[in-house]
Amino acid sequence: VDSPTACERFELPADRIGDIVLISTENKTIGTSEHRHDLAALNEPLRSHGGLTEQEVPFIVNRVLPELPDKPVLRNFDAFYYATMAAALAG
C-alpha cells in the first residue's frame, strides 16, 4: 500500500515510512530466497518483526488503570504506555 494509506490504516509515523509499505501474511517473511542469505555469521538467530499478526498481544495488569477501556484494542506498542502509567501511579 502507499505511504499515506499505511500511515492512516496502521497508525504509523509518516516521517519513518517510505513510499510503499509491504505487508506479509502470518508465518511469512518478505525477502529473497533462503540460499541468498548467509546466516552463519550471526551470533543470534535471525528474527523478523513488525507484522500485523504481532500487533495484538496478551495484556495483563495487576492494578486498576484509570484510562483502560472496558474492551480495549491494545497492540504491542501500547504496553509501554500502560506500564509507565502503572509505574507513575505506584510512585
C-alpha positions in Angstrom: 0.0 0.0 0.0 1.1 3.6 -0.4 2.6 5.5 2.5 -0.4 7.7 3.3 -2.8 4.7 3.3 -0.4 2.7 5.5 0.1 5.5 8.0 -3.7 6.0 8.4 -4.6 2.4 8.5 -1.9 1.1 10.8 -1.2 4.3 12.8 2.4 4.6 11.5 4.6 7.7 11.8 4.7 9.3 8.4 8.3 10.6 8.9 9.6 7.0 9.3 7.7 5.3 6.4 8.9 5.0 2.8 6.9 5.4 -0.4 5.3 2.0 -0.1 4.6 -0.5 2.7 4.8 -4.2 2.2 2.7 -6.5 4.4 3.3 -10.2 4.7 0.9 -12.8 6.0 1.2 -14.8 9.2 4.3 -17.1 9.3 5.8 -15.4 6.2 8.8 -13.1 5.9 9.4 -10.8 2.9 12.8 -11.2 1.3 14.7 -13.1 -1.4 15.4 -16.8 -1.3 17.0 -18.7 1.6 20.1 -19.6 -0.4 21.0 -15.9 -0.9 21.3 -15.3 2.8 24.4 -16.4 4.8 23.2 -16.7 8.4 26.3 -18.5 9.6 27.9 -15.2 10.7 25.1 -14.3 13.1 25.6 -14.9 16.8 21.8 -15.0 17.4 19.1 -16.4 15.3 17.6 -14.1 12.7 14.3 -12.6 13.8 11.8 -10.7 11.8 9.2 -8.5 13.5 6.6 -5.9 12.9 4.0 -7.9 11.1 0.3 -7.3 11.6 0.0 -10.6 13.4 2.3 -9.3 16.1 0.3 -6.2 16.9 -2.2 -7.8 19.2 -0.6 -9.2 22.3 -1.8 -10.6 25.6 -2.1 -7.8 28.1 -2.4 -8.3 31.9 -2.2 -5.6 34.5 -2.0 -6.1 38.3 -3.7 -2.8 39.3 -6.6 -0.6 38.2 -5.6 1.8 35.4 -8.0 4.7 35.1 -7.7 5.1 31.3 -8.0 1.4 30.4 -11.2 1.0 28.4 -13.6 -2.0 29.1 -12.9 -3.7 25.8 -9.6 -2.2 24.6 -8.0 -2.7 21.3 -4.4 -2.9 22.6 -1.4 -3.5 20.4 2.2 -4.2 21.2 3.2 -0.5 21.4 0.5 0.2 23.9 2.3 -1.9 26.5 5.0 0.7 27.2 2.3 3.4 27.7 0.4 1.4 30.2 3.5 0.1 32.0 4.8 3.6 32.5 1.3 4.8 33.6 1.2 2.0 36.2 4.7 2.9 37.5 3.7 6.5 37.8 0.6 5.7 39.8 2.6 3.4 42.1 5.2 6.1 42.8 
